[in-house]
């Protein structure tokens, strides 16, 4: 595990300047999407790792390190690009709080969920343990199409939706506005 962690860190350091160069002309969104997609593939490689077969972990360490560098840069620069200087601290703080909360809940839920799975099973003749099911579920969810907040808030109370001049739909629920356009989503606090 120490070698795996060191490899992830090394590839993260090597890839950060490359992602930074890609971030400047293209913006945060393409970097965020591509690095999140690469991290979504990581669990699939863990399924094929076994005692005598560790090469999938080497590939995963390189891919995860490089993708984590892009994800870190993009998630930090996205709120900076979308916010005004007066609200920037709110965006960065909200992002950090949401990320920490999601990581804590996800870890706890995964630990509880794995207790209810069989200890050993197989998939296509490959022997698996219960933790592999979590990796597989994570990869499946990471590669699923995203759900738009506008679509999910449309039926809630205290939600108002309108069609802005540029197209799409803007919804407001409890002081948070979602402006959903074909190009993406802009979250504004107000």
N, C-alpha and C positions, 0 to 999 in steps of 0.2 A: 504494500500500500504506500510505503514511503517513496518508492521509485515511481509509482503511478502519480502521486501528488506532485512530485518534483517535475515530472514530464508535463503535467498540466500547467504548472507554473511557468515552465520554460517556454512552452508554446504560446502561453498567454502573453508573455513579455515580447516574444518575437512577432506576434500577430497584431499587437496593439497599434504600432505605427502604420501598418498596412490598412487596418480598419479606419484609422484617423484620416489617412489620405482618401479613402473611399467616402468617408463621412462628409468631408468638406464640399465637394461638388454635388454629391447626390442627396445629401440630407440624412437624417437619422432613420427615417422609415425603412428604406431598402436594407440598411445595415441591420436594423432591428429584426426585420422579417427573415432575412437569410441566416442570421446567427441563431435566432430562435428555432428555425426549422432544423438547422444542423444539430442543435442541442436536443431536439425532439427525436432525432435518430440515435442518439447515444444509448438509450435503454436497449435498443435492438442488438447492439454489439455485446452488451453484457449477457444476453441470453446465450450466446454462442461461446462464451468463455467457460473453460473447465480446468481441472487440475493440470492436465497435460497440454492444454491448448489456451495459451495466454495472449496470443497475437491479437485477438479482438480488443483486448484491453489496451494494447499499445496504440492501435488505431483510434480507439476511443479517447485516450489521453491526449493525443495530438489534436483530434477534432474538437474535443471539449475545451481544451485550452484556447485554441484559436477562436472558437465560437463564443466562449465566455468573455474574451477581450472585446469582441464586437458588441456583444450584448451590454456589457458595462458601459462602454462609450456611448452607445446609442440611447440607453435608458437615462443616462445623465444629461446628454445634450438635447433630448427631445423636450423635456419641460423647459429648458432654457430657451429653445427656439420658439416654443408655443406661448410663452408668457411675456407679459410686460415686466419691466424691472420692478414695478411696485408690487406685483403678485408673485414674483419668482420664488421667494422663500417659501410661500405656501405650496407651490407646485413641487419643489424639491422635497420639502418635508412630507407632503402627502404621498409622494412616490416612495420615499424611504419607509414610511409607516405602513403603507399597503404591502410593500414587498416583505417586510419583516413579519407582518401578521400572516400573510399568505404562506410564507416559509414555515412558520411555527405551526399553523393549523395543518398544513400539508404533511409535515413530518409526524405530528401526533396522530393524524387520521391514518396515515400509512402504517404506522406501528400498530395501531388497533386493528386495522383491516387485515394485516398479514397474519394475525393470530387466528382468524377464521378460515384461512385457506388450508388446503391439505399440505402436509409437510413435503411430500414429493409427488411429482406428476410428470407427464411427458407431453410434448407438443411436436408432432411430426417425427417421432422417434427420438427426439432430443430430451434427455433427462433434465428436469427443471425442479427448482425449489420454490417455496412460496414467495420469496422476494422477487423472483423473476416475473411473477404475475403483475406486481406493482410496476416493474420496469416496462412491461409490455403495455399495460394500461396507460402509463405515462406517455409512451411513444404514440399510442393510438390517439390519445387526447391532444397531444401537441400537434399532430398532423391533421386534425379535424378543422373544418372551416370555422372562423371566429363568428361569434354571435354579436350582432350590433346592439349596443345599449338602447338605441332608439326603438328597435323592434321589441325589446323586452320591456320598455317602460310605457309603451302605448296604452296598455290596458289598466295601468295603475291609477289610483286616485291621486289627486293633486298633481296631475301631469297635464301639461298643455302642449300641443304640437301644432306647428304651422309649416307652411311651405315657403322657404326663403326665395328671394329672386334668383339666386344662382342654381336652384334645383335642390333636390334632396328633401330632407325633412329635419326640422329643428324641434326638439322636445325639451321641456323643462320639468324637472321633478325635484321638489324640495330644495330649491335654490341652486341646483347644479344643472347646467344646460348641456345638451348633447346636440352637436351640429353634425348630422350625418350626410355626407356627400359621397358621390361615387369614388372620389380620390381617397377618402379616409375619414377619420373622426377627430374632432377638436373638442376637448373638454375644457369648459370655462367655469371658474368659481364665481359666484355672484349672487 
